[in-house]
Amino acid sequence: MGVEPIIVASWLATLDRPYVEKRIQSILDRVIIVNHQGWDCWIPSQQPTTHGYVHVKIGRKQVNLARFLYSWLVEPISLSFEASHGCDNRPCCNLNHIRPLTIRENQQERQTYDPLIFPCGHLRVLKNKYNSHGGRTHVCKVCQLWRSAKSALKRRKLLLKELNVL
């Protein structure tokens, strides 16, 4: 357990500082400040995952944005800890809302589940529900359509590349 902060810090040390600073600046330039239950949350323009968290590519790694920002700008978070959001808003990357907690502490502190909101922050209304896994679970339709359009664009680009059009 004592080695984990060293592992995290050593990975951060391998990154090119000017590249990371420029990447962080470009992310923070496109942040929207939203009032969420009395908290001023910083919501990045990147689309959150199905679990509601925002991931970005830093170097060759796909990382959780809130955890990365905290590790880079405040202090490295050990692998045995989670980046807990005090605001309970998963896409938020406001450093004042994030603190490292153990998995157990985070689960105990987590607020009650809101059945009216998807983890991505969109409303869980009938028009926005997409049944998946035979109707056993619901997925946010807005996010699902966004992911479908994004993957269709990728497929189209690959096809054009194969045909030597691009």
C-alpha positions as CSV (number, residue, x, y, z in Angstrom):
1,M,0.0,0.0,0.0
2,G,2.9,2.4,0.6
3,V,4.2,1.8,-2.9
4,E,1.0,3.0,-4.7
5,P,1.5,6.8,-4.3
6,I,5.0,6.3,-5.7
7,I,3.6,4.4,-8.7
8,V,1.1,7.2,-9.4
9,A,3.7,9.9,-8.9
10,S,6.1,8.1,-11.1
11,W,3.5,7.9,-14.0
12,L,2.8,11.6,-13.6
13,A,6.6,12.3,-13.7
14,T,6.9,10.5,-17.0
15,L,4.5,13.0,-18.7
16,D,5.7,15.9,-20.7
17,R,4.9,19.0,-18.5
18,P,4.3,21.5,-21.3
19,Y,2.0,19.0,-23.1
20,V,0.0,18.3,-19.9
21,E,-0.3,22.0,-19.0
22,K,-1.5,22.8,-22.5
23,R,-4.0,19.9,-22.4
24,I,-5.4,20.9,-19.0
25,Q,-5.7,24.5,-20.1
26,S,-7.7,23.5,-23.2
27,I,-10.0,21.3,-21.1
28,L,-10.5,24.1,-18.5
29,D,-11.2,26.7,-21.2
30,R,-14.3,24.7,-22.2
31,V,-15.7,24.2,-18.7
32,I,-19.2,25.3,-18.0
33,I,-20.0,26.4,-14.4
34,V,-23.3,24.9,-13.3
35,N,-25.1,25.2,-10.0
36,H,-25.8,21.7,-8.8
37,Q,-27.7,21.4,-5.4
38,G,-25.9,24.6,-4.2
39,W,-22.5,23.6,-5.5
40,D,-20.7,25.5,-8.3
41,C,-19.7,22.5,-10.4
42,W,-17.2,22.7,-13.4
43,I,-18.7,20.6,-16.1
44,P,-16.2,19.9,-19.0
45,S,-17.5,19.8,-22.6
46,Q,-16.4,16.2,-23.1
47,Q,-19.3,13.6,-23.0
48,P,-19.4,11.6,-19.8
49,T,-19.3,7.8,-19.8
50,T,-22.4,5.7,-19.2
51,H,-21.4,5.9,-15.5
52,G,-21.4,9.7,-15.5
53,Y,-17.6,10.3,-15.2
54,V,-15.6,12.2,-17.8
55,H,-12.5,10.6,-19.2
56,V,-9.8,12.2,-21.3
57,K,-6.8,11.0,-23.1
58,I,-3.5,12.1,-21.6
59,G,-0.5,10.9,-23.5
60,R,-1.6,7.3,-24.4
61,K,-3.7,6.7,-21.3
62,Q,-7.5,7.2,-20.9
63,V,-7.9,8.7,-17.4
64,N,-10.7,10.0,-15.2
65,L,-10.5,13.8,-15.5
66,A,-11.4,14.7,-11.9
67,R,-8.8,12.2,-10.5
68,F,-6.2,13.3,-13.0
69,L,-6.6,17.0,-12.3
70,Y,-6.5,16.5,-8.6
71,S,-3.4,14.3,-8.9
72,W,-1.6,16.7,-11.2
73,L,-2.5,20.0,-9.5
74,V,-2.9,19.1,-5.8
75,E,-1.3,15.8,-4.9
76,P,-1.2,12.3,-6.3
77,I,-4.1,10.0,-5.3
78,S,-3.1,6.5,-4.2
79,L,-4.5,3.6,-6.2
80,S,-6.4,2.4,-3.1
81,F,-8.3,5.7,-2.9
82,E,-11.1,7.2,-5.1
83,A,-11.6,10.8,-6.1
84,S,-14.8,11.5,-4.1
85,H,-17.1,14.3,-5.4
86,G,-18.4,16.3,-2.4
87,C,-21.0,17.8,-4.7
88,D,-22.2,14.2,-5.8
89,N,-22.0,15.4,-9.4
90,R,-19.9,12.8,-11.3
91,P,-18.9,14.9,-14.3
92,C,-17.7,17.8,-12.1
93,C,-14.0,18.6,-12.1
94,N,-13.9,21.5,-9.6
95,L,-10.9,20.7,-7.4
96,N,-12.6,22.2,-4.3
97,H,-15.3,19.4,-4.6
98,I,-12.8,16.5,-4.9
99,R,-11.0,14.7,-2.1
100,P,-9.4,11.3,-1.9
101,L,-11.4,8.8,0.1
102,T,-11.1,5.0,0.5
103,I,-13.8,3.0,-1.4
104,R,-15.6,2.2,1.9
105,E,-15.6,5.9,3.0
106,N,-16.8,7.0,-0.4
107,Q,-19.7,4.5,-0.3
108,Q,-20.7,5.5,3.2
109,E,-20.6,9.2,2.3
110,R,-22.4,8.8,-1.1
111,Q,-25.8,10.5,-1.1
112,T,-29.0,8.5,-1.8
113,Y,-29.6,7.4,-5.3
114,D,-31.8,9.9,-7.3
115,P,-34.2,7.9,-9.5
116,L,-35.0,11.0,-11.6
117,I,-31.5,11.6,-12.9
118,F,-29.1,9.4,-14.9
119,P,-25.5,9.4,-13.7
120,C,-24.6,11.6,-16.7
121,G,-26.9,14.3,-15.3
122,H,-29.7,14.1,-17.9
123,L,-33.2,13.6,-16.6
124,R,-34.6,10.1,-16.4
125,V,-37.9,10.8,-18.1
126,L,-39.8,8.5,-20.5
127,K,-38.7,10.3,-23.6
128,N,-35.1,10.0,-22.6
129,K,-35.0,6.3,-21.6
130,Y,-33.5,3.7,-23.8
131,N,-34.2,0.1,-22.7
132,S,-31.1,-2.2,-22.9
133,H,-30.5,-5.8,-21.9
134,G,-34.0,-6.8,-22.7
135,G,-35.6,-3.9,-20.7
136,R,-33.8,-4.8,-17.5
137,T,-31.8,-1.5,-17.5
138,H,-32.3,1.9,-18.8
139,V,-29.7,4.0,-20.6
140,C,-29.8,7.7,-21.3
141,K,-31.1,8.2,-24.8
142,V,-29.3,11.5,-25.4
143,C,-25.9,9.9,-24.5
144,Q,-26.7,6.8,-26.5
145,L,-27.5,8.8,-29.6
146,W,-24.4,10.9,-29.1
147,R,-22.2,7.7,-28.8
148,S,-23.9,6.2,-31.9
149,A,-23.3,9.3,-34.0
150,K,-19.7,9.4,-32.8
151,S,-19.0,5.8,-33.7
152,A,-20.8,6.2,-37.1
153,L,-18.5,9.1,-37.9
154,K,-15.5,7.0,-37.0
155,R,-16.7,4.1,-39.2
156,R,-17.3,6.6,-42.1
157,K,-13.7,8.0,-41.7
158,L,-12.2,4.5,-41.7
159,L,-14.1,3.6,-44.9
160,L,-13.0,6.8,-46.6
161,K,-9.4,6.1,-45.5
162,E,-9.7,2.5,-47.0
163,L,-10.9,4.0,-50.3
164,N,-8.0,6.4,-50.3
165,V,-10.4,9.4,-50.3
166,L,-8.9,10.9,-47.2
